[in-house]
Amino acid sequence: MKKLYQLLAICCLVSLAANPLMAQIPNDSPIPVDVFFEVPGTGLTRTIGDYTSVSNSTEWGTQPLRTTVSAEVMWVDDDDIAGDGMDTLGCDTSTMVDYTDKMVLIRRGGCFFSDKIYYAQQAGAIAVVIVNADGSDATGGMAAGDEKGLEVTIPSVFLNDPGEAAGFIEALDAGETVIGTFQVRGFFGDLGPDRYGTPLAQVTPFENISVDLLNLDPMEPVLDVSASVDIIAPDGTETKLTAEVDTINPDVIHTFEFEPYTPAEVGTYEMLYTNSLTADTLRRQFAVTDFTFQMDNGNIPEWPVDSWIATTSEGFVEDLLTYDFGNYFETNDQGAMATHATFSLGNPDSIRTGFNDADIFFLTLFDTDPDGDGQSATGDEIDYSTFEIVGQAVYILNGNEEPYDLLTVEFPEPVELKANTGYLLMAQYNGVNAALGIPPWYTYAGNEAYPGLSTMTFTDQLYTGGWAGDFRAVVRLHLNGFSVDAEDITLADNKATVFPNPANETFQLELQLDEYADEVRVALVDMFGRVIERNVYEGVKGGTYTFNTANLAAGTYFLGIQTPEGQATKRIVVIH
């Protein structure tokens, strides 16, 4: 399973919105490196985070970083070739000063990444930080651009978000000493549960509990090394798992694998990983829920703190205005019944137009093993064609949504989930009708690694590894017994009924609301999300409304209903 995880991580996208540290050299290093900056004596520390690997390592000569690099940071100094009054592009070697044993800070632009880093290396730099300092969006990863990349041997990172450079750059410009550090972590790669949250009735033994330890000594082996995992249950009960190895050779990573563990009660658990070689401790949490599958860890901040992820508007347009985000879940041998789905947005106000066919989201549940042969999603898929839609609900933006609200919808009817089967729940959006060119900012919470498939993204194709950086989608699947919060009201069944169903020539929608509604919005859509008909009824409390299906192809359709008293999705079958 460990190998599966590493393979799937390759099939991923690069976000330009919520990922401050865009690239490393090389990108395929298995060793995590923390990047941070500090101003000695002031208490100012700016932690950027782990490397996020997105560049093509075949373009670079740099080897995986195995030794911590720490040095004084200084701006590169060259001629103002950009003509903007600044001389920090690092593209002109004629005026470069001596950067021996320094970490050089360089602005993006003017020449290839490889040129900037190579020139700084030639002038003695031991590391480079390229910063997107002009406030514009980055265009992608850290491509070399030319053959100089193969001669680059020093580590370098690219800071995408100018805000992440705030503080330490101001201190540097004010004449303060700033120390930058790329800190190698030899204890990493902790794995445990298959997802953050699992319903109690769907719990299975955790068979992939493991952690990696690197012998950072390039010359000497280490002997008799052990690692442990302490699992603390909600009631305080502790379970200790231990694994040992006789020898870890120089410069070798050893994976400690532990005995399975099965949680037995609802609540939040903590896992603490330690080892006998270093003082490092890794921590992670997971939860056993009453009725909810979730990949996200639930730590959603208050707006406007960034906890959303999307491509740029340009990328969204290039992807034909399509952007889906969701999670993969597997049932145990009991099977289950799914009733609700939840998703979340960071920019609901920016993409709402007031038109049903533009403001519509689908929460689509796919069976990834429709023929029941025991082979669920493999990670090789590039679209949904081998999956089968088994449930779909509609959410129409109503203007009351706040950033990061949990938006919950009910499936038109409960969806039976087969035993030991993988299901993919995707929040789906198409911006053609909105014509805004703005992608939805889907909310994420957490970056924990999980064995096997987890979060997926669809833009120009299906990316089974999701976004680079393991951003966990706030897209949750709820089982029978789940209750909806008061603010996420599902319209009661007796307030909106459709008949006849199946329908031939027509069907009718009957509304029986408690109070008069200024506006009721209704959209009839097909299985592919195409809006067939949309209506807005004003001053409505009760009434019957007819929909013509005579010219519709036989099949399944969905009627999305939005009222002040709640939302509902009704499944309509058309027969001829």
C-alpha positions as CSV (number, residue, x, y, z in Angstrom):
1,M,0.0,0.0,0.0
2,K,2.9,2.3,0.6
3,K,4.0,2.0,-3.0
4,L,0.5,2.7,-4.1
5,Y,0.5,5.9,-2.2
6,Q,3.7,7.1,-3.7
7,L,2.6,6.2,-7.2
8,L,-0.7,8.0,-6.9
9,A,1.0,11.2,-5.7
10,I,2.4,11.6,-9.2
11,C,-1.1,12.0,-10.8
12,C,-1.9,15.4,-9.3
13,L,-2.4,19.0,-10.2
14,V,-0.7,22.2,-9.0
15,S,-2.8,24.8,-7.4
16,L,-2.0,28.5,-7.8
17,A,-4.2,29.8,-5.1
18,A,-3.6,28.2,-1.7
19,N,-0.2,26.7,-2.0
20,P,2.5,29.3,-1.0
21,L,5.5,27.1,-1.6
22,M,5.3,26.0,-5.2
23,A,8.4,24.0,-6.0
24,Q,11.6,22.3,-5.0
25,I,14.6,21.0,-6.8
26,P,14.5,18.0,-7.2
27,N,10.8,17.3,-7.1
28,D,11.1,13.5,-6.5
29,S,13.0,13.7,-3.3
30,P,11.4,11.5,-0.6
31,I,12.9,13.5,2.2
32,P,10.7,16.3,3.6
33,V,12.3,19.7,4.1
34,D,10.8,22.5,6.2
35,V,11.4,26.0,5.0
36,F,11.5,28.9,7.5
37,F,13.0,32.4,8.0
38,E,13.9,34.2,11.2
39,V,15.3,37.5,12.3
40,P,17.6,36.7,15.2
41,G,16.9,38.5,18.5
42,T,13.5,39.8,17.4
43,G,11.3,36.8,17.7
44,L,10.2,37.1,14.1
45,T,9.9,33.7,12.5
46,R,8.2,33.0,9.2
47,T,7.5,29.3,8.6
48,I,6.6,28.6,5.0
49,G,6.1,24.8,5.2
50,D,7.1,21.7,3.4
51,Y,8.5,21.6,-0.1
52,T,5.7,20.9,-2.6
53,S,7.1,19.0,-5.5
54,V,5.9,20.0,-8.9
55,S,8.9,20.5,-11.3
56,N,10.4,18.0,-13.7
57,S,13.5,16.7,-11.9
58,T,15.0,15.4,-15.2
59,E,15.6,19.1,-16.0
60,W,17.8,19.7,-12.9
61,G,21.1,18.4,-11.7
62,T,20.3,18.9,-8.0
63,Q,20.2,15.8,-5.8
64,P,17.8,15.2,-3.0
65,L,18.6,17.5,0.0
66,R,19.9,15.3,2.9
67,T,21.6,17.9,5.0
68,T,20.0,21.0,6.5
69,V,21.0,24.2,4.8
70,S,21.0,27.5,6.9
71,A,22.4,30.8,5.8
72,E,22.1,34.5,5.9
73,V,19.6,35.8,3.3
74,M,20.5,38.5,0.9
75,W,18.9,40.0,-2.2
76,V,20.6,39.3,-5.5
77,D,22.2,42.4,-7.0
78,D,22.2,43.0,-10.8
79,D,21.4,45.6,-13.3
80,D,17.8,46.8,-13.6
81,I,17.2,44.9,-16.8
82,A,13.4,44.9,-16.2
83,G,13.4,48.7,-16.1
84,D,11.2,48.8,-13.1
85,G,13.6,50.5,-10.7
86,M,14.6,47.2,-9.0
87,D,17.7,45.2,-9.5
88,T,16.8,41.8,-8.0
89,L,15.9,39.6,-10.9
90,G,19.2,37.7,-10.9
91,C,19.4,37.5,-14.7
92,D,22.6,39.6,-15.3
93,T,25.9,38.1,-14.1
94,S,28.0,41.1,-15.0
95,T,27.3,42.9,-11.8
96,M,26.8,40.1,-9.4
97,V,28.6,40.3,-6.1
98,D,30.1,37.5,-4.0
99,Y,27.3,35.3,-2.5
100,T,29.6,32.7,-0.9
101,D,27.7,30.8,1.8
102,K,24.6,32.9,1.4
103,M,21.0,32.1,0.6
104,V,20.1,34.4,-2.2
105,L,16.6,36.0,-2.6
106,I,15.6,36.6,-6.3
107,R,12.5,38.0,-7.8
108,R,10.6,36.0,-10.4
109,G,10.7,37.1,-14.0
110,G,13.2,38.3,-16.6
111,C,14.8,35.0,-17.4
112,F,14.5,31.2,-16.8
113,F,14.5,29.8,-13.3
114,S,17.6,27.8,-14.2
115,D,19.5,31.0,-15.2
116,K,18.7,32.6,-11.9
117,I,19.8,29.7,-9.7
118,Y,22.8,28.8,-11.9
119,Y,24.2,32.4,-11.8
120,A,23.7,32.6,-8.0
121,Q,25.4,29.2,-7.6
122,Q,28.4,30.3,-9.7
123,A,28.7,33.3,-7.4
124,G,28.9,31.1,-4.3
125,A,25.3,30.8,-3.1
126,I,24.4,27.7,-1.2
127,A,20.7,28.0,-1.7
128,V,18.2,30.2,-3.6
129,V,14.7,31.5,-2.8
130,I,12.7,32.8,-5.8
131,V,9.8,35.0,-4.7
132,N,6.8,36.0,-6.7
133,A,7.3,39.5,-5.3
134,D,5.3,41.5,-7.8
135,G,1.9,40.3,-6.5
136,S,1.0,38.4,-9.7
137,D,-0.1,34.8,-9.8
138,A,2.5,32.1,-10.6
139,T,2.2,30.4,-13.9
140,G,3.0,26.9,-12.8
141,G,5.8,24.9,-11.4
142,M,9.5,25.5,-11.4
143,A,10.5,24.4,-14.9
144,A,14.2,24.8,-15.7
145,G,13.8,26.5,-19.1
146,D,17.2,25.7,-20.5
147,E,20.2,23.3,-20.2
148,K,21.7,25.3,-17.3
149,G,19.2,23.4,-15.0
150,L,21.3,20.3,-15.4
151,E,24.3,22.2,-13.9
152,V,22.4,23.4,-10.9
153,T,23.4,21.5,-7.7
154,I,22.1,23.8,-4.9
155,P,18.6,23.6,-3.4
156,S,16.0,26.2,-4.3
157,V,12.4,26.9,-3.7
158,F,9.8,29.2,-5.3
159,L,7.4,31.2,-3.1
160,N,4.2,31.6,-5.0
161,D,2.2,33.8,-2.6
162,P,3.9,37.2,-2.0
163,G,2.1,37.4,1.3
164,E,4.2,34.5,2.6
165,A,7.3,36.6,2.1
166,A,5.9,39.4,4.3
167,G,7.8,40.1,7.4
168,F,11.2,38.7,6.6
169,I,11.5,40.7,3.4
170,E,10.5,43.9,5.2
171,A,13.2,43.1,7.8
172,L,15.7,42.4,5.1
173,D,15.0,45.7,3.4
174,A,15.3,47.5,6.7
175,G,18.8,46.2,7.1
176,E,18.0,43.5,9.6
177,T,19.9,40.1,9.4
178,V,17.6,37.4,8.2
179,I,18.5,33.7,8.4
180,G,16.9,31.2,6.0
181,T,16.8,27.5,6.7
182,F,15.9,24.5,4.6
183,Q,15.6,21.9,7.4
184,V,15.8,18.2,6.5
185,R,13.6,16.0,8.6
186,G,14.8,12.5,8.9
187,F,11.6,11.2,10.6
188,F,8.6,11.5,8.3
189,G,6.0,9.7,6.2
190,D,3.6,8.8,9.0
191,L,0.6,6.8,7.8
192,G,-2.3,5.4,9.8
193,P,-6.0,5.4,8.9
194,D,-7.4,5.4,5.4
195,R,-9.1,8.7,6.0
196,Y,-9.7,11.3,8.7
197,G,-13.2,10.3,9.6
198,T,-15.0,7.0,9.3
199,P,-18.5,6.0,10.6
200,L,-18.3,3.6,13.5
201,A,-20.2,0.9,11.5
202,Q,-17.7,1.2,8.7
203,V,-14.5,0.9,10.7
204,T,-11.9,-1.6,9.5
205,P,-8.5,-2.5,11.0
206,F,-5.8,0.1,10.1
207,E,-3.4,-2.2,8.2
208,N,-1.1,0.5,6.8
209,I,0.4,2.1,10.0
210,S,4.0,3.0,9.2
211,V,6.6,5.7,9.4
212,D,9.9,6.4,7.7
213,L,13.3,7.0,9.3
214,L,16.3,8.2,7.4
215,N,19.9,7.5,8.6
216,L,21.3,11.0,7.7
217,D,24.9,9.8,8.4
218,P,26.5,9.3,5.0
219,M,29.2,7.0,6.4
220,E,28.1,5.0,9.4
221,P,25.1,2.6,9.9
222,V,22.9,2.9,12.9
223,L,22.1,-0.3,15.0
224,D,19.2,-1.5,16.9
225,V,16.7,1.2,16.0
226,S,13.1,1.1,17.1
227,A,10.0,3.2,16.4
228,S,6.7,3.4,18.3
229,V,3.2,4.7,17.8
230,D,1.1,5.6,20.8
231,I,-2.6,5.8,20.0
232,I,-4.8,7.6,22.5
233,A,-8.5,6.9,22.3
234,P,-11.2,9.4,23.2
235,D,-11.6,7.9,26.7
236,G,-7.8,8.3,27.3
237,T,-6.9,4.6,26.8
238,E,-3.5,4.3,25.3
239,T,-2.3,1.6,22.9
240,K,1.4,1.3,22.1
241,L,2.7,-0.3,18.8
242,T,6.4,-0.9,18.4
243,A,8.6,-2.0,15.5
244,E,12.4,-2.6,15.4
245,V,15.2,-3.0,12.9
246,D,18.7,-4.3,13.5
247,T,20.5,-1.9,11.0
248,I,19.8,1.1,8.9
249,N,22.7,1.7,6.5
250,P,24.1,5.1,5.7
251,D,21.9,7.4,3.7
252,V,19.1,4.8,3.7
253,I,15.4,5.2,4.6
254,H,13.8,2.5,6.6
255,T,10.0,2.1,6.8
256,F,8.8,0.8,10.1
257,E,5.5,-1.1,9.7
258,F,3.3,-1.7,12.7
259,E,0.6,-4.2,13.7
260,P,-3.0,-3.3,12.7
261,Y,-5.1,-1.3,15.1
262,T,-8.9,-1.1,15.2
263,P,-10.7,1.8,16.9
264,A,-13.8,0.9,18.8
265,E,-15.6,4.1,19.9
266,V,-16.8,7.3,18.5
267,G,-14.6,10.3,19.0
268,T,-11.2,11.8,18.2
269,Y,-8.0,9.8,18.4
270,E,-4.4,11.0,18.5
271,M,-1.4,9.1,17.1
272,L,2.1,10.0,18.3
273,Y,5.1,8.6,16.4
274,T,8.6,8.4,18.0
275,N,11.9,6.7,17.4
276,S,15.0,5.8,19.3
277,L,17.4,7.6,16.9
278,T,16.1,11.2,17.0
279,A,14.0,13.3,19.4
280,D,11.5,14.0,16.7
281,T,7.8,13.4,17.4
282,L,5.1,13.2,14.7
283,R,1.5,13.7,15.6
284,R,-1.7,13.1,13.7
285,Q,-5.4,12.7,14.5
286,F,-8.3,10.8,13.1
287,A,-12.0,10.4,14.1
288,V,-14.6,7.7,14.4
289,T,-17.9,9.4,13.6
290,D,-21.5,8.4,14.0
291,F,-22.4,8.6,10.3
292,T,-19.9,10.6,8.3
293,F,-17.1,9.7,5.8
294,Q,-14.6,12.6,5.5
295,M,-11.0,13.2,4.3
296,D,-10.7,16.7,5.7
297,N,-9.7,17.1,9.4
298,G,-12.5,19.6,10.2
299,N,-10.1,22.5,11.0
300,I,-11.7,25.1,8.8
301,P,-10.6,28.6,9.7
302,E,-12.6,31.8,9.7
303,W,-12.7,33.8,6.5
304,P,-10.6,35.4,5.1
305,V,-7.8,33.0,6.2
306,D,-7.0,31.0,3.1
307,S,-8.4,27.5,3.2
308,W,-9.6,27.2,-0.4
309,I,-8.0,25.8,-3.6
310,A,-8.5,26.4,-7.3
311,T,-6.8,27.0,-10.5
312,T,-6.5,30.5,-11.9
313,S,-9.2,32.1,-14.0
314,E,-7.1,31.6,-17.1
315,G,-6.6,27.9,-16.3
316,F,-10.4,27.6,-15.6
317,V,-11.2,28.9,-19.0
318,E,-8.6,26.6,-20.6
319,D,-10.3,23.7,-18.8
320,L,-13.6,24.6,-20.5
321,L,-14.9,26.1,-17.2
322,T,-15.1,22.8,-15.5
323,Y,-13.8,22.1,-12.0
324,D,-14.8,19.2,-9.7
325,F,-13.4,18.4,-6.3
326,G,-14.1,15.4,-4.0
327,N,-13.1,12.3,-2.1
328,Y,-12.8,8.6,-2.5
329,F,-14.3,6.3,0.3
330,E,-14.4,2.6,0.7
331,T,-17.1,0.6,2.5
332,N,-16.4,-2.4,4.7
333,D,-18.0,-5.8,4.4
334,Q,-21.3,-4.5,5.9
335,G,-22.2,-2.1,3.1
336,A,-24.2,1.0,4.0
337,M,-26.9,3.5,3.0
338,A,-25.9,7.0,2.0
339,T,-28.4,9.8,2.5
340,H,-26.6,13.2,2.4
341,A,-23.6,15.0,1.0
342,T,-21.7,18.1,2.2
343,F,-19.4,20.5,0.4
344,S,-18.0,24.0,1.1
345,L,-16.9,27.1,-0.9
346,G,-14.6,30.0,-0.3
347,N,-16.2,32.3,-2.9
348,P,-20.0,31.7,-3.1
349,D,-20.7,35.4,-3.5
350,S,-18.2,35.8,-6.4
351,I,-19.8,33.0,-8.6
352,R,-23.5,33.5,-7.9
353,T,-25.4,35.1,-10.8
354,G,-29.0,34.7,-9.6
355,F,-29.8,32.2,-12.4
356,N,-30.5,28.6,-11.6
357,D,-28.7,27.1,-14.5
358,A,-25.5,29.1,-13.6
359,D,-25.6,28.7,-9.8
360,I,-26.0,25.0,-9.7
361,F,-23.6,22.5,-8.1
362,F,-24.0,18.7,-8.3
363,L,-23.0,16.3,-5.5
364,T,-22.4,13.2,-7.6
365,L,-21.7,9.8,-6.1
366,F,-19.9,7.3,-8.3
367,D,-19.6,3.6,-7.8
368,T,-16.1,2.8,-9.0
369,D,-16.8,-0.9,-9.3
370,P,-20.1,-1.0,-11.2
371,D,-19.7,-4.5,-12.5
372,G,-19.0,-5.9,-9.0
373,D,-15.9,-7.7,-9.9
374,G,-14.1,-6.5,-6.8
375,Q,-11.9,-4.1,-8.7
376,S,-12.6,-0.5,-7.6
377,A,-10.7,2.6,-8.8
378,T,-7.1,1.9,-9.6
379,G,-5.7,5.5,-9.8
380,D,-5.1,5.2,-13.5
381,E,-8.4,6.7,-14.5
382,I,-8.4,10.0,-16.4
383,D,-12.2,10.5,-16.5
384,Y,-15.4,9.1,-15.0
385,S,-16.2,6.7,-17.9
386,T,-15.5,3.5,-16.0
387,F,-17.6,4.6,-13.0
388,E,-21.4,4.6,-12.6
389,I,-23.5,7.4,-11.1
390,V,-25.5,5.9,-8.2
391,G,-26.6,9.1,-6.5
392,Q,-26.8,12.8,-7.3
393,A,-28.1,15.8,-5.5
394,V,-28.4,19.4,-6.5
395,Y,-27.4,22.6,-4.7
396,I,-28.3,26.0,-6.1
397,L,-26.6,29.0,-4.6
398,N,-29.2,31.2,-2.9
399,G,-27.1,34.2,-1.8
400,N,-27.2,33.4,1.9
401,E,-24.0,31.3,1.8
402,E,-20.9,32.6,3.7
403,P,-17.4,31.6,2.8
404,Y,-16.5,28.1,4.3
405,D,-20.1,27.3,5.2
406,L,-20.9,23.6,5.2
407,L,-23.5,23.2,2.5
408,T,-25.5,19.9,2.9
409,V,-27.9,18.3,0.5
410,E,-30.0,15.2,0.6
411,F,-30.0,12.6,-2.1
412,P,-33.4,12.2,-3.7
413,E,-33.6,8.8,-2.3
414,P,-31.1,6.8,-0.1
415,V,-28.2,5.3,-2.0
416,E,-27.4,1.7,-1.2
417,L,-23.6,1.2,-1.0
418,K,-22.3,-2.2,-1.7
419,A,-19.9,-4.0,0.6
420,N,-16.1,-3.7,0.1
421,T,-16.5,-1.1,-2.7
422,G,-14.9,2.2,-3.5
423,Y,-17.1,5.2,-4.0
424,L,-16.2,8.7,-5.3
425,L,-18.2,11.7,-4.2
426,M,-17.5,14.8,-6.3
427,A,-18.7,18.4,-6.0
428,Q,-19.2,19.4,-9.6
429,Y,-19.4,22.8,-11.3
430,N,-19.5,24.0,-14.8
431,G,-19.2,27.8,-15.4
432,V,-20.4,28.0,-19.0
433,N,-23.8,29.4,-18.1
434,A,-22.4,31.8,-15.5
435,A,-20.0,33.2,-18.1
436,L,-17.9,34.8,-15.4
437,G,-14.6,32.8,-15.9
438,I,-14.3,32.5,-12.1
439,P,-13.7,29.0,-10.7
440,P,-15.3,27.9,-7.5
441,W,-12.9,28.1,-4.5
442,Y,-13.5,24.7,-2.9
443,T,-12.7,24.5,0.7
444,Y,-10.0,22.2,2.0
445,A,-9.0,21.3,5.6
446,G,-5.7,19.5,6.3
447,N,-2.9,18.0,4.2
448,E,-2.5,14.6,5.9
449,A,-1.2,11.7,3.8
450,Y,-3.3,8.6,3.6
451,P,-2.6,5.2,2.0
452,G,-4.3,4.6,-1.3
453,L,-6.8,6.8,-3.0
454,S,-8.2,9.9,-1.2
455,T,-8.9,13.4,-2.7
456,M,-9.4,13.7,-6.4
457,T,-9.8,16.7,-8.8
458,F,-11.3,17.1,-12.3
459,T,-10.4,19.9,-14.6
460,D,-9.1,19.0,-18.0
461,Q,-9.1,15.4,-16.8
462,L,-9.5,13.4,-13.6
463,Y,-6.5,13.7,-11.3
464,T,-6.7,10.8,-8.9
465,G,-4.0,12.2,-6.8
466,G,-5.8,15.5,-6.3
467,W,-3.8,18.7,-6.0
468,A,-0.1,18.6,-5.3
469,G,0.2,19.2,-1.6
470,D,-2.5,16.7,-0.4
471,F,-5.2,19.3,0.1
472,R,-8.1,17.4,1.6
473,A,-11.5,18.4,0.1
474,V,-14.3,19.3,2.5
475,V,-16.6,17.0,0.6
476,R,-18.3,14.5,3.0
477,L,-20.6,11.5,2.6
478,H,-23.2,10.9,5.3
479,L,-24.9,7.6,6.0
480,N,-28.4,6.8,7.2
481,G,-29.0,8.3,10.7
482,F,-27.2,11.6,9.9
483,S,-29.2,14.7,11.0
484,V,-28.9,18.0,9.2
485,D,-27.9,21.1,11.2
486,A,-30.6,23.8,11.5
487,E,-28.7,26.1,9.1
488,D,-28.5,23.4,6.4
489,I,-32.2,22.8,6.1
490,T,-33.5,20.0,3.9
491,L,-37.0,20.7,2.6
492,A,-39.4,18.3,4.2
493,D,-40.7,15.6,1.8
494,N,-44.4,16.7,2.3
495,K,-43.6,20.3,1.2
496,A,-42.5,19.3,-2.3
497,T,-43.9,16.3,-4.1
498,V,-43.6,15.2,-7.8
499,F,-46.1,13.0,-9.6
500,P,-46.5,10.9,-11.6
501,N,-43.1,9.3,-11.2
502,P,-42.2,7.6,-13.6
503,A,-43.4,10.3,-16.0
504,N,-44.4,10.0,-19.6
505,E,-45.7,13.2,-21.2
506,T,-45.7,15.4,-18.1
507,F,-45.1,15.5,-14.4
508,Q,-46.2,17.9,-11.7
509,L,-44.5,19.6,-8.8
510,E,-46.8,20.3,-5.8
511,L,-45.6,22.8,-3.2
512,Q,-47.1,23.1,0.3
513,L,-45.0,25.6,2.2
514,D,-45.6,26.8,5.7
515,E,-45.2,30.5,4.8
516,Y,-45.4,32.6,1.6
517,A,-42.1,32.6,-0.1
518,D,-40.9,35.7,-2.0
519,E,-39.2,33.4,-4.5
520,V,-38.9,29.6,-5.2
521,R,-36.3,28.5,-7.7
522,V,-36.6,25.2,-9.6
523,A,-34.3,23.6,-12.1
524,L,-34.8,20.4,-14.0
525,V,-31.4,18.8,-15.0
526,D,-30.3,15.6,-16.7
527,M,-27.7,13.1,-15.4
528,F,-24.9,15.1,-17.0
529,G,-25.8,18.3,-15.3
530,R,-27.4,20.0,-18.3
531,V,-30.2,22.3,-17.3
532,I,-33.4,21.3,-19.2
533,E,-35.7,23.9,-17.7
534,R,-35.5,26.5,-15.0
535,N,-38.4,28.5,-13.3
536,V,-38.7,31.1,-10.7
537,Y,-42.1,31.3,-8.8
538,E,-42.8,34.4,-6.9
539,G,-45.2,34.9,-3.9
540,V,-45.6,31.1,-3.5
541,K,-47.0,29.2,-0.6
542,G,-48.8,26.3,-2.3
543,G,-49.5,25.3,-5.9
544,T,-49.1,22.8,-8.6
545,Y,-46.7,23.3,-11.5
546,T,-46.5,21.2,-14.7
547,F,-43.3,20.1,-16.5
548,N,-43.4,18.8,-20.1
549,T,-41.3,15.7,-20.6
550,A,-42.8,14.5,-23.9
551,N,-39.7,15.6,-25.9
552,L,-37.1,14.4,-23.3
553,A,-35.2,11.2,-23.8
554,A,-36.1,8.3,-21.5
555,G,-33.9,8.3,-18.5
556,T,-33.2,9.8,-15.1
557,Y,-33.5,13.5,-14.4
558,F,-33.3,15.6,-11.2
559,L,-35.5,18.5,-10.0
560,G,-33.6,20.9,-7.8
561,I,-36.0,22.9,-5.6
562,Q,-34.8,26.0,-3.5
563,T,-37.1,27.6,-1.0
564,P,-36.7,29.8,2.1
565,E,-37.7,26.7,4.1
566,G,-35.0,24.5,2.6
567,Q,-33.7,22.8,-0.5
568,A,-34.6,19.4,-2.0
569,T,-33.6,17.3,-5.0
570,K,-36.3,15.0,-6.5
571,R,-35.4,12.2,-8.8
572,I,-37.6,11.9,-11.9
573,V,-37.7,8.9,-14.2
574,V,-39.0,9.6,-17.8
575,I,-40.4,6.7,-19.8
576,H,-42.0,6.6,-23.2
